[in-house]
């Protein structure tokens, strides 16, 4: 049923699919109808942008292409978030905003809608046709949540043969851009803490000009299985810069004092010797208790 408010801003058709096995959320932006005119010619140059709340940041923004001079745009464009976990699906809300691109001024907001991801059933496409709403206020409690800087896929395995913890840095997705060209030159560092003499540092190679680097590197920490419970694994992602200090992008700490997926991953590794367990984790701008020096 179209309300008056709906005809004022327009309607948006889109569909969402959570591919559980591949930890991917596919957002297909189909079309909009009857958008509010934004330009002098009575038309608009619309595009759609997506954010995940809470923790919205440039790193988790995706956008469609812009279509020119239309109030009834058809995009048929699929935007995909990688590294989405079951925990995200319970906790996160997808914010979809329709905006008008403006060459000379700030891009203007037309309307938005929000979908709590818990409304989606894994592996089932859900189609929406909604009335766009005015900008909704961002919940103030969300501001306290740590800013997200991307996602990282980490594998853990305690090897009886090597008497050590094998840490695999597989890949990252949606990293925050640190360089003026809109990219970063990322590499990953790992520490097993506490680490008094800083002997536990491992570093991946640097990947040039990418926000979705594939590393596929594995490091081995020689340690007795029984001692792992007292340790935590600190994984940080950095942007390599020649001639000046490298920028911290984001990090994650796995261990017995962590929470949620970060604790579960560590615990599952301790419990299942010789089994490689791979999980996605969210990188945040702050690491409680971590020592950040490049």
N, C-alpha and C positions, 0 to 999 in steps of 0.2 A: 504494500500500500504506500503510495507516494504522499508524503506530507508536504506542507508548504515549504518547510525548511529544506526538504529534499530538492524541490524544483529550484530553490535559490542557488544551491552550490553545485548540484549535479549528482549523478549516480556513477558507481564504479563496479565493474564486473571483474572478478579475479578468482583464482583457485589455488589451493595450498595442498601440498603433499609432503608428509614426513616419511622419508625412506630410512627406516630404522637401521637396517643392516649397514648402510653406507653413511649413516650419521649426516644425512643431507636434508635440508628443508627447501623444497622447490616452490617458488612463488611465481605463478603465471599471471601476469597482468594482461587482461584481455582488452577491455575497452572502457571508455567513460562516455556518458551521454549528458547533454544539457549542462555543460560546465558553465560557471559564471564567467561572463565576458570580462577580460582583464586589460585589454589594450584599446587604444583609441579607435581602432577599426571594428570594435565590437566583437573581437575574437580573442584567442589566447594561443600561447605556444607551450602546451602542457607536457610535463614529464611526471613520472611517479618515483618517489624515493621511499626506501624502507629503512627502518631502524629496529633493533631489538631492545626492549626495555625490561628491567632496569639495566643501567650500565651503557646507555646509548653513547656512541662516540663516532668519530669519523671512521674508525676501524670497522664498525659494523653497519655502515651505510652502504646500501646498494641502490642503483638508480637505472631507470629505463632511458632510452634515447628520447630526445625532444621532438615532438611533432609540431609543425608550423601552421599557424592560422586555422585553428579548428576548435570547435567546442564539443566535437564528437569523435575524439581520437580513438583509433584502433591500434594497439601496440602488439598484441600477441607475442609478448616477450617473457621469457622465463629467467628469473633471477634466482640464484641458488646460494644458500648459506651452507658452508661445510663445517664439519666438526660440531654439529648440534647433538647434544646428548639427551637421554631421557630426562635428566634433571632439568635441563633447559626447557623441555617440553612441559614440565609441570610449573616452572617458575616464571617463564618469560612471556612477554606480550609482544606481538608484531605490530608496529605502528606503520601504517601506509598513508603517505601524504601525497596529494596531487598539488603540483606547483606550476607556476607560469614562469618560463625562462625569459629574462629581460636582459638585453645586451648592455643597456646603459645604467640600469639601476639594480638594486638587489632583486634576486628572484622573489616572486611573490607567492604566498601561500594561498591556495584555493580552498582545500578542504581535506579532512583526514578521516581515517577509521582505525580502530584498534581491535586486534583479535588475540585473546588469550590462547596460547598454543595448546593449553590443556583441552581445548574444545576439539582438537583434531585427533582422529583415531589413526594410529600408526599404519602406514602403507595403504591408506584410503584417501583418494582425492576428494576434497570438499570444495564445492563451488559456492561462491558468494556473489550476491548482487545487492549492493548496499547504498544507502543515502550518505553522501559525504557530510561530515559535521564540521562545525567551527573548531578552531584549534583548541584542543582539550588541555587543561593545565597539567604540567608534569608534576606528579606526586612529589612533594618535598622530601619524603623519606628516600626517594630514588637518588637524590643528589648525594646522599651519604654512601651509596653503593660505590665500590671501587670502579674506576673507569676501565672499560675493557679495551684491550689493545690487540686482540686477535685470538687465535686458537692454535694449539699445538698437539700433535699426535705423538705420544710417548709409549714405548714398549718397555716392560720390566720383566726380567726373568732371573730367578736365583738358580745358578748352575752348580750342581753338586760336583760335576767333573772339574770345573774351574775354581770351585770354592769361592765364588764371587757373584756379585750382582751385575747383570748385563743390562745396561741402560741404552735403549735405542731411541735416537732422535729421528723420527720418520719424516714429518713435514709440518709446515705451518700453513694456516689459511687466514685471510682477512687481516694481515698485519697492519698496524697503524703506519702511515707514510711519514717518514722523518725528513726526507730530502725535498728540495724545492721542485724537483721533477715529478713529485707525486708518488715516488717509490721509496724503498729503503734498500740497503745492501746488507741483508741480515746474516747473522751467524748466531749460534747457540752455545752457551756455556753451562756446564753442570758442576755442582759441588756436592759432596756428601758431608753434611754437617752433623755435629760439631767437627771442626777441622782446624785444629790448632796450628799446624805448620803449613797450611794451605797446599797440601800435597795432592788434594783430591780434584783439582781443577782439570776439566777436559773441555775442549773447544772443537766445534765443527769448522768446516771450511766456510768461507764467505760466499754467499750467492748474490750475484749482481742484479740490481734493478728489478726487484720482484717483491710482491707482497704475499706470494703463495709459494715459498721455496720448498723444494724437495731435498732433504739431506741424506736420509737412509744411512746414517752413521751409527755405530754401536761402540760403547765404552764399557770396560770391565773394571769394577771395583773389587779388589780382593778383600773379602771380609767374611767372618764366620756368620753362618745363618742366624745364630742366636744373638749376634750383636746388632743386627739390622733394626730390631725394634727400638733401639736407642738412637737411631740415626734419622735424619730427614734429607730428602733429595731436593736441592734447590736448582731449578732450571730457569735460566734467564735468556732473553733474546735481545740482541744488540744490533744497532745499525753501524756498520763500519764506515769510518770517515778518515780519509788520508789527511795527515797533518794536524788534526785536532782530535780531541777526545771523542770516543765513540758514544753514541746516544743510547740510553737504555730505552728499549721499546716496551717490554713487559715481562712478567715472570709468573712462576707458579711453584709452590712448595708442596711436595708429597711427603707424607710421613704419619707417624702415629699421633701427632698433635694437630694434624690437619682436619678438615671437616668434609662431609659430603663425598663427592666423587674422588677427591684427592686422598682422603683417608681410605676409601674402599679399594682404590687401585693398589695402594701400598699393602693393605691387609690381604687382598687377594693374591698378591705376589708372594708374601710371606707364607701363606697357607698352601700354595700350590707350587712346590719346588719343581724346577725343570720345565715349567710351562710358561710360554711367552704370552704375556697379557698386554694387549694394546688398547689404549684409551685416549680419547680427546680430552683436553683440558683448556679452560679459559685463562688467557694471560691477562693480568691486571697491572695497573700503573704503579701500585704499591705492593710491597711484600712485607707483611707484618713480621718483624723480627729478623729480617734478612740483612746481610751486610752487602751493600751494593757498591762495588768498586770494579771498574773494568780491568 
